[in-house]
Amino acid sequence: MNPTLNLIAALLLAPLAALRAADVTKPNIVIILADDLSYGDLGYTGQKLIATPNIDRLAASGIRFTQAYAGAPECAPSRASLMTGLHMGHCRIRANGAKMGGGYLRSEDVTLAELLKPAGYTTGFVGKWGMGKMKDEGAPFRQGFDYSFGFYDQGRAHSYYPDFLEENDHEVKLADNQGFDMAALYAHTKADRNRYDAQGNFLAPGVADPAKAKNSQTLIHAAGLDFIRRSKDKPFFLYYATQLPHGPVVTPNLGAYKDQDWPLKNKEWAAMVTRLDACVGELLALLRELKLEEKTLILFASDNGYSQWGYFARPKWTEDPLFKNKGPWPGGKFALFEGGCRIPFFAAWPGHIPARESRHVCALYDVLPTLAELAGIPSPPTDGISFAPELLGKPGQQKKHDHLYWENGSQLPHGQAVRFGPWYVMREHPEKQLHVFDVEQDPGCTRDVAAQQPEAATRAQALFTAEHTDSVWYINLGEPDRPKRQKGKAGRKPVDQGIPP
C-alpha cells in the first residue's frame, strides 16, 4: 500500500485502536428506555419521596450525563432517532402523528438491531415500539429484531390491560383482560377515582375478575428476562422500552405508598416509578446470576421531557407541588423548549466505565454510532457522534458536537431548536423571532439574550436552514397546519444530506 495511504489509515483507526488497547471486549447491550419519566423522578437526580434504589446504584456505578437530550420532545420520533441515529431534520419519523395514519420506518432505514445483528448479536425488543405496526415495514421483526414482544402501535400502549399484545408476527390474546374499560380509566385518572382494594391492589374496571387481569408491564418484563436467559451464550442486544411511567396513571399495587397522605395520582405515579426500579433490580439480579454483569453495557434514559402535568389535569408543564420532579428547564413534552428534550441518561458497565458525572453534551441519536464503535463495527453515516471514549474514561479522545438539532413536536409543529456551546436557541415558527438562552448559566431560560448575542442568533438561523429536509409525510416548517391528506408511505428525503434515506 502507498505509505501515505498507510499513514492516513493509521490516523483514522487510531481512536478505535486505542479503545481496543484498553482490553474492551464486545459487550452485551441493554437499552432501558423509560416512557415519560420526569427528570427529577429518580433519587440520583434529586427525588426525595419516590424510592428508586436500584436505578440509583446503577447510575452511581457508571457515567451520569448531565447534559443529555432526547432525539425529540415526544415518543415516536425520539424512539426513531434512537434506533436510526438521525435527528429530526432527517429522521423518517418526526412527530407522533403524520399527515394521515402511518409514517413509520421503511425497509431501507437502518436500525440499531440491523447494525448489530450481522456483528453476531442476538437482538430482542420488548415493550413499546411506535415505529411500525404488525403489517408495516417498520414492525420490529422486520427491522432487525430476532425477537419482539409488546405494543407495536404506541396508541395501544396507553393501556396497561390490553386485550392482546404482539409477539413477532402474531397476536397474543389476553382473555382475562376482555372488557377492560379504558375510557373509565382515563376519566378516573383525571378525577382521582381509580379503585384499589384494602391491600392496595388495582380493581380493573370492566373485567370479569380484576384479580386475574394481566398487567402489560408484568408480561413485557418477563419476556425481557426470558430473552436474556435464552441469549446468554453469545452477545445479545435487548431494547427494553418499558411503558412506565406513561399515563394514564395506574399500577397493579400501590405498594409502599398506599397509606401516604397524598393525592391518589401521586401515589400511583410513585408506585409506577418504583415498579420500574424493581424491574431494573430484577434485570440486574439476573445478569449477576448468569455471571454476565461485567459483560453487559446498560444504557438508561427517558424518551422525552416532563409530562406528568398531562395526567394530573393541570395546565401545560406545571410543576408537581409534591414531587417537584420537573427539573429547572421551561416547557416539557411536545414542545421544543429545553424542558421538552432534557432527559436523565446514564451508562453502566462494571470494570469498563469509571463512575463519574460527565458534562459531555449528547443526544439519543449518538447511541447508534457509540454502540457500533464498542462492538467493533463501522457505523453508517448518522447525525450522531460516538461517545465511547467518554464512556471509557478517555475524554481526550472524545469528539464534540458542533451542534445538536431538533424540530417539530405536536405542540410546536413548526418549531426548531439548536444547542451549541452554552446556547440553546429556539423559535416557534420560521416567521417568529429567535430566542437565545445561556443554559449553562441560566438553566431555567429566564433571560432571553438574543439582543445581546446576535452572533448566536445568526448562526442558529443558518443551522435551522441547513439541518431541515422536507418530508412528504409530516407538516413541514411554515406549511399550513391542515395540509391535504397524503397517500402512500413516508417518503425518502428529497435532499441528499449524506444520510441514509
HUCORBEL-V116196 format. One record per helix or strand of 3 or more residues. SS is the DSSP state (@ for helix, = for strand). FROM is the first residue (numbers start at 1). TO is the last residue. If there is no record, write none. Layout:
[[SS & FROM & TO] [SS & FROM & TO]]
This chain:
[[@ & 3 & 21] [= & 28 & 34] [@ & 39 & 41] [@ & 43 & 45] [@ & 53 & 61] [= & 63 & 65] [@ & 75 & 84] [@ & 112 & 117] [= & 122 & 128] [@ & 140 & 142] [= & 147 & 151] [@ & 156 & 158] [= & 164 & 167] [= & 170 & 173] [@ & 175 & 177] [@ & 182 & 191] [@ & 210 & 212] [@ & 216 & 231] [= & 236 & 241] [@ & 255 & 257] [@ & 264 & 289] [@ & 293 & 295] [= & 296 & 302] [@ & 308 & 311] [@ & 338 & 341] [= & 345 & 348] [= & 356 & 358] [@ & 364 & 374] [@ & 388 & 391] [@ & 395 & 397] [= & 404 & 407] [= & 416 & 420] [= & 423 & 427] [= & 435 & 438] [@ & 454 & 467]]
